[in-house]
Amino acid sequence: MCYVMEVTTISVVLLFVDGVGLGEVADYNPWVTQPTPHIRRLLGGMPLVKDAVGRHDSHLCLLKTDPSLGVEGTPQSATGQAAIFTGKNAPKLMGRHISGLPFRKMCKWIQADNIYLQFERMGWKATFANAYTREYFERPATKRGWVSVTTATIQSSREPLRFFPELLAGKAVYHDITRLTLKKKGMDLTEVTSEEAASHLWSIAEDYDLVVYEFFLSDLAGHKQAPWLVQYVTHHYDRFLGELVRLKKPSDTIVLVSDHGNSEDLRVKTHTKNPVPTLVVGDVDAIREVETDQWDLTCIVPLLHKIVARYKKIKAKDR
């Protein structure tokens, strides 16, 4: 019997949270010392630490993920994010870990092949949920092409960027979750709760196979070590993630991953060599279909492919 695949959407959300490693249960780890009730509930009472790694139930698994990818040195943002969004070993291909924003040659390499383009070739739909300001693209550095991996990848696709109209309509999420940054700049808009932001993210997912959301204040908190920022990050991201899981339909899947460690060790202002989390809430069985000897940042792209393909296969058989 030949099945015709139904053109439908699967709600897969990729949460890229910058600078969060799996650290120790210690007083220098804010993911331990700060209240994170939703994360602890998900992880069977454990905080987001190395000791929590494992399959917690039939729909949730926390994996220890290697961000070093066999390259000496401390993992960094540009190559770590490139590995996440391309599925390729960026540090090895570049010969080293590269911090900050990708340089021009690396940016072109990222834009030649990434998760958005791969989904387009499959006839699937993927989008970036973060809202941009127009001012961002007027900056001299931005005009010269100095953009993040997440921006470079979405710009390479046919998917449009999201700005204020989408944000105000609940079809985008700002990078700080609550829009507090925009309010502090004096912009005329209403802050939202972490729970409202989570609802907005799922509303975007209704029209896509994959929705990506980036949160980078966690990395900034690790570098600055400002108590108020650390508290803001752990408090709001915990609520945001908790609500995302609460609103998740049985067929939905959430995949959370970080690019390198940082905020889990406030003894230092630099990145760490700790493993990072891959948290899968939903189709954890897809993990077994990813061919790898060691779970690392290059596994995220094939995992997303497996989840969507498995769902579409099931829908085709149901039809």
Contacts in CASP RR format, 6 or more apart in sequence:
PFRMAT RR
TARGET T0000
AUTHOR 0000-0000-0000
METHOD contacts of the structure
MODEL  1
MCYVMEVTTISVVLLFVDGVGLGEVADYNPWVTQPTPHIRRLLGGMPLVK
DAVGRHDSHLCLLKTDPSLGVEGTPQSATGQAAIFTGKNAPKLMGRHISG
LPFRKMCKWIQADNIYLQFERMGWKATFANAYTREYFERPATKRGWVSVT
TATIQSSREPLRFFPELLAGKAVYHDITRLTLKKKGMDLTEVTSEEAASH
LWSIAEDYDLVVYEFFLSDLAGHKQAPWLVQYVTHHYDRFLGELVRLKKP
SDTIVLVSDHGNSEDLRVKTHTKNPVPTLVVGDVDAIREVETDQWDLTCI
VPLLHKIVARYKKIKAKDR
3 316 0 8 1.000
3 317 0 8 1.000
3 319 0 8 1.000
4 316 0 8 1.000
4 319 0 8 1.000
5 312 0 8 1.000
5 313 0 8 1.000
5 315 0 8 1.000
5 316 0 8 1.000
5 319 0 8 1.000
6 312 0 8 1.000
6 315 0 8 1.000
6 316 0 8 1.000
6 319 0 8 1.000
8 312 0 8 1.000
8 315 0 8 1.000
9 125 0 8 1.000
9 205 0 8 1.000
9 206 0 8 1.000
9 207 0 8 1.000
9 208 0 8 1.000
9 209 0 8 1.000
10 209 0 8 1.000
10 251 0 8 1.000
10 252 0 8 1.000
10 253 0 8 1.000
10 307 0 8 1.000
10 308 0 8 1.000
10 311 0 8 1.000
10 312 0 8 1.000
11 202 0 8 1.000
11 205 0 8 1.000
11 206 0 8 1.000
11 211 0 8 1.000
11 248 0 8 1.000
11 249 0 8 1.000
11 251 0 8 1.000
11 252 0 8 1.000
11 253 0 8 1.000
12 205 0 8 1.000
12 209 0 8 1.000
12 210 0 8 1.000
12 211 0 8 1.000
12 252 0 8 1.000
12 253 0 8 1.000
12 254 0 8 1.000
12 255 0 8 1.000
12 304 0 8 1.000
12 307 0 8 1.000
12 308 0 8 1.000
13 201 0 8 1.000
13 202 0 8 1.000
13 205 0 8 1.000
13 210 0 8 1.000
13 211 0 8 1.000
13 212 0 8 1.000
13 213 0 8 1.000
13 244 0 8 1.000
13 252 0 8 1.000
13 253 0 8 1.000
13 254 0 8 1.000
13 255 0 8 1.000
14 210 0 8 1.000
14 211 0 8 1.000
14 212 0 8 1.000
14 213 0 8 1.000
14 255 0 8 1.000
14 256 0 8 1.000
14 257 0 8 1.000
14 300 0 8 1.000
14 304 0 8 1.000
15 213 0 8 1.000
15 215 0 8 1.000
15 241 0 8 1.000
15 244 0 8 1.000
15 254 0 8 1.000
15 255 0 8 1.000
15 256 0 8 1.000
15 257 0 8 1.000
16 81 0 8 1.000
16 84 0 8 1.000
16 150 0 8 1.000
16 212 0 8 1.000
16 213 0 8 1.000
16 214 0 8 1.000
16 215 0 8 1.000
16 257 0 8 1.000
16 258 0 8 1.000
16 259 0 8 1.000
17 215 0 8 1.000
17 218 0 8 1.000
17 237 0 8 1.000
17 256 0 8 1.000
17 257 0 8 1.000
17 258 0 8 1.000
18 77 0 8 1.000
18 214 0 8 1.000
18 215 0 8 1.000
18 216 0 8 1.000
18 217 0 8 1.000
18 218 0 8 1.000
18 219 0 8 1.000
18 258 0 8 1.000
18 259 0 8 1.000
18 262 0 8 1.000
19 216 0 8 1.000
19 218 0 8 1.000
19 219 0 8 1.000
19 222 0 8 1.000
19 258 0 8 1.000
19 259 0 8 1.000
19 260 0 8 1.000
19 261 0 8 1.000
19 262 0 8 1.000
19 263 0 8 1.000
19 271 0 8 1.000
19 276 0 8 1.000
20 31 0 8 1.000
20 48 0 8 1.000
20 218 0 8 1.000
20 219 0 8 1.000
20 258 0 8 1.000
20 261 0 8 1.000
20 262 0 8 1.000
20 263 0 8 1.000
20 264 0 8 1.000
20 276 0 8 1.000
20 277 0 8 1.000
21 258 0 8 1.000
21 260 0 8 1.000
21 261 0 8 1.000
21 262 0 8 1.000
21 263 0 8 1.000
21 264 0 8 1.000
21 272 0 8 1.000
21 274 0 8 1.000
21 275 0 8 1.000
21 276 0 8 1.000
21 277 0 8 1.000
22 48 0 8 1.000
22 49 0 8 1.000
22 50 0 8 1.000
22 52 0 8 1.000
22 53 0 8 1.000
22 64 0 8 1.000
22 264 0 8 1.000
22 274 0 8 1.000
22 275 0 8 1.000
22 276 0 8 1.000
22 277 0 8 1.000
23 29 0 8 1.000
23 31 0 8 1.000
23 49 0 8 1.000
23 50 0 8 1.000
23 264 0 8 1.000
23 265 0 8 1.000
23 272 0 8 1.000
23 274 0 8 1.000
24 32 0 8 1.000
24 49 0 8 1.000
24 50 0 8 1.000
25 32 0 8 1.000
25 47 0 8 1.000
25 49 0 8 1.000
25 51 0 8 1.000
26 32 0 8 1.000
27 33 0 8 1.000
28 265 0 8 1.000
28 266 0 8 1.000
28 267 0 8 1.000
29 47 0 8 1.000
29 49 0 8 1.000
29 264 0 8 1.000
29 265 0 8 1.000
29 266 0 8 1.000
30 221 0 8 1.000
30 230 0 8 1.000
30 231 0 8 1.000
30 233 0 8 1.000
30 234 0 8 1.000
30 263 0 8 1.000
30 264 0 8 1.000
30 266 0 8 1.000
31 39 0 8 1.000
31 47 0 8 1.000
31 48 0 8 1.000
31 49 0 8 1.000
31 234 0 8 1.000
31 263 0 8 1.000
31 264 0 8 1.000
32 47 0 8 1.000
32 49 0 8 1.000
34 230 0 8 1.000
34 231 0 8 1.000
34 234 0 8 1.000
34 235 0 8 1.000
35 234 0 8 1.000
35 235 0 8 1.000
35 238 0 8 1.000
36 47 0 8 1.000
36 48 0 8 1.000
36 234 0 8 1.000
36 238 0 8 1.000
37 238 0 8 1.000
38 238 0 8 1.000
38 239 0 8 1.000
38 241 0 8 1.000
38 242 0 8 1.000
38 243 0 8 1.000
38 245 0 8 1.000
39 47 0 8 1.000
39 48 0 8 1.000
39 238 0 8 1.000
39 241 0 8 1.000
39 242 0 8 1.000
40 46 0 8 1.000
40 47 0 8 1.000
42 56 0 8 1.000
42 60 0 8 1.000
42 241 0 8 1.000
42 242 0 8 1.000
42 245 0 8 1.000
42 279 0 8 1.000
42 281 0 8 1.000
43 52 0 8 1.000
43 56 0 8 1.000
43 62 0 8 1.000
44 52 0 8 1.000
44 56 0 8 1.000
46 52 0 8 1.000
48 264 0 8 1.000
48 277 0 8 1.000
49 264 0 8 1.000
50 64 0 8 1.000
50 274 0 8 1.000
50 275 0 8 1.000
52 62 0 8 1.000
53 62 0 8 1.000
53 63 0 8 1.000
53 64 0 8 1.000
54 61 0 8 1.000
54 62 0 8 1.000
54 63 0 8 1.000
55 61 0 8 1.000
55 284 0 8 1.000
56 62 0 8 1.000
58 284 0 8 1.000
59 281 0 8 1.000
59 282 0 8 1.000
59 284 0 8 1.000
60 279 0 8 1.000
60 280 0 8 1.000
60 281 0 8 1.000
60 282 0 8 1.000
60 284 0 8 1.000
61 279 0 8 1.000
61 280 0 8 1.000
61 284 0 8 1.000
61 287 0 8 1.000
62 277 0 8 1.000
62 278 0 8 1.000
62 279 0 8 1.000
62 280 0 8 1.000
63 277 0 8 1.000
63 278 0 8 1.000
63 279 0 8 1.000
63 280 0 8 1.000
63 287 0 8 1.000
63 295 0 8 1.000
64 275 0 8 1.000
64 277 0 8 1.000
64 295 0 8 1.000
65 257 0 8 1.000
65 258 0 8 1.000
65 275 0 8 1.000
65 276 0 8 1.000
65 277 0 8 1.000
65 278 0 8 1.000
65 295 0 8 1.000
65 296 0 8 1.000
65 297 0 8 1.000
65 299 0 8 1.000
66 275 0 8 1.000
66 294 0 8 1.000
66 295 0 8 1.000
66 296 0 8 1.000
66 297 0 8 1.000
67 75 0 8 1.000
67 80 0 8 1.000
67 83 0 8 1.000
67 258 0 8 1.000
67 259 0 8 1.000
67 260 0 8 1.000
67 261 0 8 1.000
67 275 0 8 1.000
67 276 0 8 1.000
67 296 0 8 1.000
67 297 0 8 1.000
68 75 0 8 1.000
68 91 0 8 1.000
68 97 0 8 1.000
68 273 0 8 1.000
69 75 0 8 1.000
69 79 0 8 1.000
69 80 0 8 1.000
69 83 0 8 1.000
69 89 0 8 1.000
69 90 0 8 1.000
69 91 0 8 1.000
69 92 0 8 1.000
69 296 0 8 1.000
69 297 0 8 1.000
69 298 0 8 1.000
70 89 0 8 1.000
70 91 0 8 1.000
70 92 0 8 1.000
71 91 0 8 1.000
71 92 0 8 1.000
71 95 0 8 1.000
71 96 0 8 1.000
71 97 0 8 1.000
73 96 0 8 1.000
73 97 0 8 1.000
73 273 0 8 1.000
74 97 0 8 1.000
74 260 0 8 1.000
74 270 0 8 1.000
74 271 0 8 1.000
74 272 0 8 1.000
74 273 0 8 1.000
75 91 0 8 1.000
75 97 0 8 1.000
75 259 0 8 1.000
75 260 0 8 1.000
75 261 0 8 1.000
75 271 0 8 1.000
75 273 0 8 1.000
76 97 0 8 1.000
76 98 0 8 1.000
76 99 0 8 1.000
76 100 0 8 1.000
76 260 0 8 1.000
76 271 0 8 1.000
77 99 0 8 1.000
77 100 0 8 1.000
77 101 0 8 1.000
77 149 0 8 1.000
77 219 0 8 1.000
77 259 0 8 1.000
77 260 0 8 1.000
78 90 0 8 1.000
78 98 0 8 1.000
78 99 0 8 1.000
78 100 0 8 1.000
78 101 0 8 1.000
78 102 0 8 1.000
78 103 0 8 1.000
78 106 0 8 1.000
78 149 0 8 1.000
79 90 0 8 1.000
79 91 0 8 1.000
79 94 0 8 1.000
79 96 0 8 1.000
79 97 0 8 1.000
79 98 0 8 1.000
80 90 0 8 1.000
80 91 0 8 1.000
80 97 0 8 1.000
80 149 0 8 1.000
80 259 0 8 1.000
80 260 0 8 1.000
80 297 0 8 1.000
81 148 0 8 1.000
81 149 0 8 1.000
81 150 0 8 1.000
81 259 0 8 1.000
82 88 0 8 1.000
82 90 0 8 1.000
82 102 0 8 1.000
82 106 0 8 1.000
82 109 0 8 1.000
82 110 0 8 1.000
82 149 0 8 1.000
83 89 0 8 1.000
83 90 0 8 1.000
83 91 0 8 1.000
83 259 0 8 1.000
83 296 0 8 1.000
83 297 0 8 1.000
83 298 0 8 1.000
84 149 0 8 1.000
84 257 0 8 1.000
84 259 0 8 1.000
84 297 0 8 1.000
84 300 0 8 1.000
84 301 0 8 1.000
85 110 0 8 1.000
85 114 0 8 1.000
85 115 0 8 1.000
85 149 0 8 1.000
85 150 0 8 1.000
85 153 0 8 1.000
85 301 0 8 1.000
86 110 0 8 1.000
86 113 0 8 1.000
86 114 0 8 1.000
86 115 0 8 1.000
86 153 0 8 1.000
86 301 0 8 1.000
87 115 0 8 1.000
87 297 0 8 1.000
87 298 0 8 1.000
87 299 0 8 1.000
87 300 0 8 1.000
87 301 0 8 1.000
87 302 0 8 1.000
88 113 0 8 1.000
88 298 0 8 1.000
89 298 0 8 1.000
90 98 0 8 1.000
90 106 0 8 1.000
91 97 0 8 1.000
91 98 0 8 1.000
93 109 0 8 1.000
94 106 0 8 1.000
98 106 0 8 1.000
100 148 0 8 1.000
101 146 0 8 1.000
101 147 0 8 1.000
101 148 0 8 1.000
101 149 0 8 1.000
102 110 0 8 1.000
102 148 0 8 1.000
102 149 0 8 1.000
102 152 0 8 1.000
104 145 0 8 1.000
107 145 0 8 1.000
107 147 0 8 1.000
107 152 0 8 1.000
110 149 0 8 1.000
110 152 0 8 1.000
110 153 0 8 1.000
110 156 0 8 1.000
111 152 0 8 1.000
111 153 0 8 1.000
111 155 0 8 1.000
111 156 0 8 1.000
112 156 0 8 1.000
114 153 0 8 1.000
114 156 0 8 1.000
114 157 0 8 1.000
115 126 0 8 1.000
115 153 0 8 1.000
115 210 0 8 1.000
115 212 0 8 1.000
115 301 0 8 1.000
115 304 0 8 1.000
116 126 0 8 1.000
116 128 0 8 1.000
116 153 0 8 1.000
116 154 0 8 1.000
116 156 0 8 1.000
116 157 0 8 1.000
116 159 0 8 1.000
117 156 0 8 1.000
117 157 0 8 1.000
118 301 0 8 1.000
118 305 0 8 1.000
119 125 0 8 1.000
119 126 0 8 1.000
119 209 0 8 1.000
119 210 0 8 1.000
119 308 0 8 1.000
120 126 0 8 1.000
120 157 0 8 1.000
120 158 0 8 1.000
122 305 0 8 1.000
122 308 0 8 1.000
124 209 0 8 1.000
124 210 0 8 1.000
124 308 0 8 1.000
125 159 0 8 1.000
125 207 0 8 1.000
125 208 0 8 1.000
125 209 0 8 1.000
125 210 0 8 1.000
126 157 0 8 1.000
126 159 0 8 1.000
126 208 0 8 1.000
126 209 0 8 1.000
126 210 0 8 1.000
126 211 0 8 1.000
126 212 0 8 1.000
127 154 0 8 1.000
127 159 0 8 1.000
127 204 0 8 1.000
127 208 0 8 1.000
127 210 0 8 1.000
127 211 0 8 1.000
127 212 0 8 1.000
128 150 0 8 1.000
128 153 0 8 1.000
128 154 0 8 1.000
128 159 0 8 1.000
128 161 0 8 1.000
128 162 0 8 1.000
128 211 0 8 1.000
128 212 0 8 1.000
128 213 0 8 1.000
128 214 0 8 1.000
129 162 0 8 1.000
129 172 0 8 1.000
129 173 0 8 1.000
129 201 0 8 1.000
129 204 0 8 1.000
129 211 0 8 1.000
129 212 0 8 1.000
129 213 0 8 1.000
130 150 0 8 1.000
130 162 0 8 1.000
130 172 0 8 1.000
130 173 0 8 1.000
130 174 0 8 1.000
130 175 0 8 1.000
130 213 0 8 1.000
130 214 0 8 1.000
131 162 0 8 1.000
131 163 0 8 1.000
131 164 0 8 1.000
131 166 0 8 1.000
131 167 0 8 1.000
131 172 0 8 1.000
131 173 0 8 1.000
131 174 0 8 1.000
131 175 0 8 1.000
132 151 0 8 1.000
132 161 0 8 1.000
132 162 0 8 1.000
132 163 0 8 1.000
133 163 0 8 1.000
133 164 0 8 1.000
133 182 0 8 1.000
134 163 0 8 1.000
134 164 0 8 1.000
136 142 0 8 1.000
137 143 0 8 1.000
147 155 0 8 1.000
148 214 0 8 1.000
150 212 0 8 1.000
150 214 0 8 1.000
154 161 0 8 1.000
154 212 0 8 1.000
155 161 0 8 1.000
162 171 0 8 1.000
162 172 0 8 1.000
163 172 0 8 1.000
164 189 0 8 1.000
166 172 0 8 1.000
167 173 0 8 1.000
167 174 0 8 1.000
167 179 0 8 1.000
167 189 0 8 1.000
168 189 0 8 1.000
170 200 0 8 1.000
170 203 0 8 1.000
171 200 0 8 1.000
171 203 0 8 1.000
171 204 0 8 1.000
172 200 0 8 1.000
172 204 0 8 1.000
173 197 0 8 1.000
173 200 0 8 1.000
173 201 0 8 1.000
173 204 0 8 1.000
173 213 0 8 1.000
174 181 0 8 1.000
174 182 0 8 1.000
174 197 0 8 1.000
175 181 0 8 1.000
175 214 0 8 1.000
175 215 0 8 1.000
175 216 0 8 1.000
175 217 0 8 1.000
176 215 0 8 1.000
176 217 0 8 1.000
176 236 0 8 1.000
177 192 0 8 1.000
177 194 0 8 1.000
177 197 0 8 1.000
177 215 0 8 1.000
177 236 0 8 1.000
177 237 0 8 1.000
177 240 0 8 1.000
178 191 0 8 1.000
178 192 0 8 1.000
178 193 0 8 1.000
178 194 0 8 1.000
178 197 0 8 1.000
178 236 0 8 1.000
179 189 0 8 1.000
179 190 0 8 1.000
179 191 0 8 1.000
179 192 0 8 1.000
180 191 0 8 1.000
180 232 0 8 1.000
182 189 0 8 1.000
183 189 0 8 1.000
183 191 0 8 1.000
192 200 0 8 1.000
193 239 0 8 1.000
194 236 0 8 1.000
194 237 0 8 1.000
194 239 0 8 1.000
194 240 0 8 1.000
194 243 0 8 1.000
195 239 0 8 1.000
195 240 0 8 1.000
195 243 0 8 1.000
197 240 0 8 1.000
198 240 0 8 1.000
198 241 0 8 1.000
198 242 0 8 1.000
198 243 0 8 1.000
198 244 0 8 1.000
198 247 0 8 1.000
199 243 0 8 1.000
199 247 0 8 1.000
201 211 0 8 1.000
201 213 0 8 1.000
201 244 0 8 1.000
202 244 0 8 1.000
202 247 0 8 1.000
202 248 0 8 1.000
202 252 0 8 1.000
204 211 0 8 1.000
205 211 0 8 1.000
205 252 0 8 1.000
209 308 0 8 1.000
210 304 0 8 1.000
210 308 0 8 1.000
215 237 0 8 1.000
217 229 0 8 1.000
217 232 0 8 1.000
217 233 0 8 1.000
218 233 0 8 1.000
218 237 0 8 1.000
218 258 0 8 1.000
218 262 0 8 1.000
218 263 0 8 1.000
219 262 0 8 1.000
219 263 0 8 1.000
220 229 0 8 1.000
221 229 0 8 1.000
221 230 0 8 1.000
221 232 0 8 1.000
221 233 0 8 1.000
221 263 0 8 1.000
222 230 0 8 1.000
222 262 0 8 1.000
222 263 0 8 1.000
222 266 0 8 1.000
222 269 0 8 1.000
223 262 0 8 1.000
223 269 0 8 1.000
223 270 0 8 1.000
224 269 0 8 1.000
225 266 0 8 1.000
225 269 0 8 1.000
230 263 0 8 1.000
230 266 0 8 1.000
233 263 0 8 1.000
241 254 0 8 1.000
241 256 0 8 1.000
244 254 0 8 1.000
245 254 0 8 1.000
245 281 0 8 1.000
248 254 0 8 1.000
248 281 0 8 1.000
248 282 0 8 1.000
251 311 0 8 1.000
252 282 0 8 1.000
253 280 0 8 1.000
253 281 0 8 1.000
253 282 0 8 1.000
253 283 0 8 1.000
253 286 0 8 1.000
253 307 0 8 1.000
254 279 0 8 1.000
254 280 0 8 1.000
254 281 0 8 1.000
254 282 0 8 1.000
255 278 0 8 1.000
255 279 0 8 1.000
255 280 0 8 1.000
255 300 0 8 1.000
255 303 0 8 1.000
255 304 0 8 1.000
255 307 0 8 1.000
256 277 0 8 1.000
256 278 0 8 1.000
256 279 0 8 1.000
256 280 0 8 1.000
256 281 0 8 1.000
257 276 0 8 1.000
257 277 0 8 1.000
257 278 0 8 1.000
257 279 0 8 1.000
257 297 0 8 1.000
257 300 0 8 1.000
258 276 0 8 1.000
258 277 0 8 1.000
259 276 0 8 1.000
259 297 0 8 1.000
260 271 0 8 1.000
260 272 0 8 1.000
260 276 0 8 1.000
261 271 0 8 1.000
261 272 0 8 1.000
261 273 0 8 1.000
261 274 0 8 1.000
261 276 0 8 1.000
262 270 0 8 1.000
262 271 0 8 1.000
262 272 0 8 1.000
264 272 0 8 1.000
264 274 0 8 1.000
265 272 0 8 1.000
265 274 0 8 1.000
276 297 0 8 1.000
278 295 0 8 1.000
278 299 0 8 1.000
278 300 0 8 1.000
278 303 0 8 1.000
280 286 0 8 1.000
280 287 0 8 1.000
280 303 0 8 1.000
283 307 0 8 1.000
283 310 0 8 1.000
283 311 0 8 1.000
285 310 0 8 1.000
286 303 0 8 1.000
286 306 0 8 1.000
286 307 0 8 1.000
286 310 0 8 1.000
287 303 0 8 1.000
289 306 0 8 1.000
289 310 0 8 1.000
290 299 0 8 1.000
290 302 0 8 1.000
290 303 0 8 1.000
290 306 0 8 1.000
291 302 0 8 1.000
292 298 0 8 1.000
292 299 0 8 1.000
292 302 0 8 1.000
END
